[in-house]
Amino acid sequence: MIDREQIIDWENPKGEILGEVSSKIEFRNVEFACPSGPESKILHNFCLAIPSRKTVALVGGSRSGKSTEVALIERFYDKLVGNF
């Protein structure tokens, strides 16, 4: 995993700095698998819409994808398929 080349360069200081964000967060048919285990999908056709200025709770069993959803929003990972 250390030797794997990252698609997202999170250390790059160049990029758009956003002011106030006022749009919803939406996952549409997102698929994701960990780079260390690409044969085992964590999210498959996952859909979720979070309206602007709303608080939500992600609830589910262990290894159901809650932390993965947050990591995708924060761009720690990139999706395999789908839109958000």
Number of C-alpha atoms within 10 A of each C-alpha: 7 5 5 8 8 12 8 11 11 11 6 7 8 8 7 6 7 6 6 6 8 9 10 12 12 15 18 14 15 19 19 23 18 16 12 9 9 11 9 11 13 18 21 14 12 16 15 13 11 13 13 11 10 7 7 8 6 9 9 9 7 8 9 12 18 16 12 18 21 13 13 15 16 10 13 13 19 18 17 15 14 15 13 16
